[in-house]
Amino acid sequence: MTTYEDDRLNAQKDKMLNHKDRIVSDLKSGVDDAEGFLRAAAASTGEKAAELREKASVALKRASESLSDLQATVIEKGRDAAILTDDYVHENPWQAIGIGAAIGFLVGVVVARR
């Protein structure tokens, strides 16, 4: 793998981790908000309860959208990783064969122990 590809892979990894952290934080915040609204709605009646349930619904929808964003990011990064892996295998076929054989050996050892 070239230095350029290493740098590109590291940059993508950093970007994905930052994006993941932000989405997970947003998701936790949304779920926490929804739980708070639902607890308050359980203690309230009438219009106030309906308003709190609506706020909970909005918070859960926001959390769902964050999960959709995370899914799209994971799919995109998975494709990028597959492309980089394909390039590496084409540039270094014997190393790829050796890595595959080593992984196969390790899986065989683990399976044989069970």
GROMACS elastic network, one bead per residue, 0.5 to 0.9 nm:
[ bonds ]
;  ai    aj funct       b0    kb
    1     4     6  0.81878   500
    1     5     6  0.62226   500
    1     6     6  0.67499   500
    1    84     6  0.88267   500
    1    87     6  0.83483   500
    1    88     6  0.59330   500
    1    91     6  0.77141   500
    1    92     6  0.81720   500
    2     5     6  0.52259   500
    2     6     6  0.62832   500
    2     7     6  0.86540   500
    3     7     6  0.60742   500
    3     8     6  0.84406   500
    4     7     6  0.51351   500
    4     8     6  0.60555   500
    4     9     6  0.85183   500
    5     9     6  0.59362   500
    5    10     6  0.84329   500
    5    84     6  0.76498   500
    6     9     6  0.51124   500
    6    10     6  0.60667   500
    6    11     6  0.84900   500
    7    10     6  0.51172   500
    7    11     6  0.60265   500
    7    12     6  0.85347   500
    8    11     6  0.51168   500
    8    12     6  0.61584   500
    8    13     6  0.85363   500
    9    12     6  0.51310   500
    9    13     6  0.60850   500
    9    14     6  0.86442   500
    9    80     6  0.86226   500
    9    81     6  0.79445   500
    9    84     6  0.80811   500
   10    14     6  0.61339   500
   10    15     6  0.85052   500
   11    14     6  0.51650   500
   11    15     6  0.60910   500
   11    16     6  0.85217   500
   12    15     6  0.50297   500
   12    16     6  0.60002   500
   12    17     6  0.85240   500
   12    77     6  0.75900   500
   12    80     6  0.87136   500
   13    16     6  0.51307   500
   13    17     6  0.61408   500
   13    18     6  0.86345   500
   13    77     6  0.84026   500
   14    17     6  0.51527   500
   14    18     6  0.61976   500
   14    19     6  0.85356   500
   15    18     6  0.52334   500
   15    19     6  0.60981   500
   15    20     6  0.84837   500
   16    19     6  0.50125   500
   16    20     6  0.58879   500
   16    21     6  0.84593   500
   16    73     6  0.73765   500
   16    74     6  0.80714   500
   16    77     6  0.76061   500
   17    21     6  0.60460   500
   17    22     6  0.85686   500
   18    21     6  0.51708   500
   18    22     6  0.62596   500
   18    23     6  0.86886   500
   19    22     6  0.51902   500
   19    23     6  0.62082   500
   19    24     6  0.85900   500
   19    70     6  0.79379   500
   19    73     6  0.82478   500
   20    23     6  0.51350   500
   20    24     6  0.59986   500
   20    25     6  0.84116   500
   20    70     6  0.66381   500
   20    73     6  0.84322   500
   21    24     6  0.51705   500
   21    25     6  0.60325   500
   21    26     6  0.85233   500
   22    25     6  0.51117   500
   22    26     6  0.61105   500
   22    27     6  0.85293   500
   23    27     6  0.59653   500
   23    28     6  0.85342   500
   23    63     6  0.86480   500
   23    66     6  0.57193   500
   23    67     6  0.73201   500
   23    69     6  0.77568   500
   23    70     6  0.66939   500
   24    28     6  0.61093   500
   24    29     6  0.84660   500
   24    66     6  0.78985   500
   24    67     6  0.82907   500
   24    70     6  0.85623   500
   25    28     6  0.52055   500
   25    29     6  0.61084   500
   25    30     6  0.85573   500
   26    29     6  0.50535   500
   26    30     6  0.60502   500
   26    31     6  0.85917   500
   26    62     6  0.83770   500
   26    63     6  0.69417   500
   26    66     6  0.70212   500
   27    30     6  0.50770   500
   27    31     6  0.61374   500
   27    32     6  0.84618   500
   27    60     6  0.85979   500
   27    62     6  0.77204   500
   27    64     6  0.78181   500
   27    65     6  0.88990   500
   27    66     6  0.62728   500
   27    67     6  0.74085   500
   28    31     6  0.51862   500
   28    32     6  0.59906   500
   28    33     6  0.84725   500
   28    63     6  0.78225   500
   29    32     6  0.50822   500
   29    33     6  0.60547   500
   29    34     6  0.85546   500
   29    59     6  0.85607   500
   29    63     6  0.82040   500
   30    33     6  0.50720   500
   30    34     6  0.61214   500
   30    35     6  0.85980   500
   30    56     6  0.85802   500
   30    58     6  0.87429   500
   30    60     6  0.61708   500
   30    61     6  0.84911   500
   30    62     6  0.65825   500
   30    63     6  0.53802   500
   31    34     6  0.50195   500
   31    35     6  0.61100   500
   31    36     6  0.85656   500
   31    56     6  0.84837   500
   31    59     6  0.67568   500
   31    60     6  0.62707   500
   31    63     6  0.67121   500
   32    35     6  0.51342   500
   32    36     6  0.62054   500
   32    37     6  0.86472   500
   32    59     6  0.86675   500
   33    36     6  0.51216   500
   33    37     6  0.61726   500
   33    38     6  0.86104   500
   33    55     6  0.84441   500
   33    56     6  0.68829   500
   33    59     6  0.63882   500
   33    60     6  0.84742   500
   34    37     6  0.50755   500
   34    38     6  0.60835   500
   34    39     6  0.85640   500
   34    52     6  0.88182   500
   34    53     6  0.83227   500
   34    55     6  0.71295   500
   34    57     6  0.70358   500
   34    58     6  0.80340   500
   34    59     6  0.54248   500
   34    60     6  0.62150   500
   35    38     6  0.51266   500
   35    39     6  0.61334   500
   35    40     6  0.85684   500
   35    56     6  0.71446   500
   36    39     6  0.51736   500
   36    40     6  0.61693   500
   36    41     6  0.85030   500
   36    52     6  0.89589   500
   36    56     6  0.79423   500
   37    40     6  0.51052   500
   37    41     6  0.59778   500
   37    42     6  0.85850   500
   37    49     6  0.88149   500
   37    51     6  0.89893   500
   37    52     6  0.52114   500
   37    53     6  0.64728   500
   37    54     6  0.86351   500
   37    55     6  0.66001   500
   37    56     6  0.53412   500
   38    42     6  0.61217   500
   38    43     6  0.87137   500
   38    49     6  0.84610   500
   38    52     6  0.66451   500
   38    53     6  0.60461   500
   38    55     6  0.86700   500
   38    56     6  0.62413   500
   39    42     6  0.51608   500
   39    43     6  0.65711   500
   39    44     6  0.88151   500
   39    52     6  0.89268   500
   40    43     6  0.51901   500
   40    44     6  0.62097   500
   40    49     6  0.74607   500
   40    52     6  0.69564   500
   40    53     6  0.88093   500
   41    45     6  0.71080   500
   41    48     6  0.71461   500
   41    50     6  0.72283   500
   41    51     6  0.80390   500
   41    52     6  0.53620   500
   41    53     6  0.61778   500
   42    45     6  0.76072   500
   42    49     6  0.70432   500
   43    49     6  0.78701   500
   44    47     6  0.86036   500
   44    48     6  0.62558   500
   44    49     6  0.50990   500
   44    50     6  0.88626   500
   44    52     6  0.86914   500
   45    48     6  0.60959   500
   45    50     6  0.78270   500
   46    49     6  0.55259   500
   46    50     6  0.65204   500
   46    51     6  0.88301   500
   47    50     6  0.50590   500
   47    51     6  0.60719   500
   47    52     6  0.85890   500
   48    51     6  0.50823   500
   48    52     6  0.61918   500
   48    53     6  0.86219   500
   49    52     6  0.51105   500
   49    53     6  0.61205   500
   49    54     6  0.85748   500
   50    53     6  0.51101   500
   50    54     6  0.61988   500
   50    55     6  0.87017   500
   51    54     6  0.51013   500
   51    55     6  0.63126   500
   51    56     6  0.87089   500
   52    55     6  0.50047   500
   52    56     6  0.61900   500
   52    57     6  0.85765   500
   53    57     6  0.61475   500
   53    58     6  0.86785   500
   54    58     6  0.62563   500
   54    59     6  0.86510   500
   55    58     6  0.50720   500
   55    59     6  0.61858   500
   55    60     6  0.86384   500
   56    59     6  0.50458   500
   56    60     6  0.61617   500
   56    61     6  0.85446   500
   57    60     6  0.51605   500
   57    61     6  0.61469   500
   57    62     6  0.86579   500
   58    61     6  0.50224   500
   58    62     6  0.62128   500
   58    63     6  0.86644   500
   59    62     6  0.51053   500
   59    63     6  0.62977   500
   59    64     6  0.86980   500
   60    64     6  0.61547   500
   60    65     6  0.86316   500
   61    65     6  0.62293   500
   61    66     6  0.86576   500
   62    65     6  0.50760   500
   62    66     6  0.62850   500
   62    67     6  0.87595   500
   63    66     6  0.50298   500
   63    67     6  0.63677   500
   63    68     6  0.87398   500
   64    67     6  0.50780   500
   64    68     6  0.63135   500
   64    69     6  0.87335   500
   65    69     6  0.62500   500
   65    70     6  0.86322   500
   66    69     6  0.50269   500
   66    70     6  0.62191   500
   66    71     6  0.86177   500
   67    71     6  0.61197   500
   67    72     6  0.86356   500
   68    71     6  0.50168   500
   68    72     6  0.62482   500
   68    73     6  0.86243   500
   69    72     6  0.51570   500
   69    73     6  0.62019   500
   69    74     6  0.86397   500
   70    73     6  0.50544   500
   70    74     6  0.61183   500
   70    75     6  0.86004   500
   71    74     6  0.51282   500
   71    75     6  0.61955   500
   71    76     6  0.86015   500
   72    75     6  0.51689   500
   72    76     6  0.61535   500
   72    77     6  0.86143   500
   73    76     6  0.50867   500
   73    77     6  0.60647   500
   73    78     6  0.83625   500
   74    77     6  0.51581   500
   74    78     6  0.58851   500
   74    79     6  0.85640   500
   75    78     6  0.50159   500
   75    79     6  0.62833   500
   75    80     6  0.87033   500
   76    79     6  0.52504   500
   76    80     6  0.63699   500
   76    81     6  0.87421   500
   77    81     6  0.60716   500
   77    82     6  0.85155   500
   78    81     6  0.50427   500
   78    82     6  0.61368   500
   78    83     6  0.86409   500
   79    82     6  0.50196   500
   79    83     6  0.62162   500
   79    84     6  0.86517   500
   80    83     6  0.51377   500
   80    84     6  0.62318   500
   80    85     6  0.85475   500
   81    84     6  0.51039   500
   81    85     6  0.60087   500
   81    86     6  0.84899   500
   82    85     6  0.50181   500
   82    86     6  0.60439   500
   82    87     6  0.85678   500
   83    86     6  0.50577   500
   83    87     6  0.61815   500
   83    88     6  0.85904   500
   84    87     6  0.50764   500
   84    88     6  0.61224   500
   84    89     6  0.86205   500
   85    88     6  0.50233   500
   85    89     6  0.61205   500
   85    90     6  0.85854   500
   86    89     6  0.51708   500
   86    90     6  0.62205   500
   86    91     6  0.86277   500
   87    90     6  0.51845   500
   87    91     6  0.61706   500
   87    92     6  0.85261   500
   88    91     6  0.50944   500
   88    92     6  0.58483   500
   88    93     6  0.78696   500
   88    96     6  0.79921   500
   89    92     6  0.51099   500
   89    93     6  0.50559   500
   89    94     6  0.82645   500
   89    95     6  0.78044   500
   89    96     6  0.56441   500
   89    97     6  0.85611   500
   90    93     6  0.56835   500
   90    96     6  0.87432   500
   92    95     6  0.55076   500
   92    96     6  0.62971   500
   92    97     6  0.88254   500
   93    96     6  0.50751   500
   93    97     6  0.62110   500
   93    98     6  0.86849   500
   94    98     6  0.61685   500
   94    99     6  0.85803   500
   95    98     6  0.50060   500
   95    99     6  0.61118   500
   95   100     6  0.85255   500
   96    99     6  0.50645   500
   96   100     6  0.60763   500
   96   101     6  0.85180   500
   97   100     6  0.50781   500
   97   101     6  0.60830   500
   97   102     6  0.85814   500
   98   101     6  0.50666   500
   98   102     6  0.61220   500
   98   103     6  0.86056   500
   99   102     6  0.51042   500
   99   103     6  0.61848   500
   99   104     6  0.85364   500
  100   103     6  0.51629   500
  100   104     6  0.60797   500
  100   105     6  0.85596   500
  101   105     6  0.60732   500
  101   106     6  0.86238   500
  102   105     6  0.50415   500
  102   106     6  0.62041   500
  102   107     6  0.86129   500
  103   106     6  0.51087   500
  103   107     6  0.61322   500
  103   108     6  0.84942   500
  104   107     6  0.51496   500
  104   108     6  0.60890   500
  104   109     6  0.86573   500
  105   108     6  0.50155   500
  105   109     6  0.62335   500
  105   110     6  0.87315   500
  106   109     6  0.50698   500
  106   110     6  0.62566   500
  106   111     6  0.85911   500
  107   110     6  0.51330   500
  107   111     6  0.60733   500
  107   112     6  0.84588   500
  108   111     6  0.51431   500
  108   112     6  0.59424   500
  108   113     6  0.86080   500
  109   112     6  0.51379   500
  109   113     6  0.63211   500
  110   113     6  0.53427   500
  110   114     6  0.68691   500
  111   114     6  0.54833   500
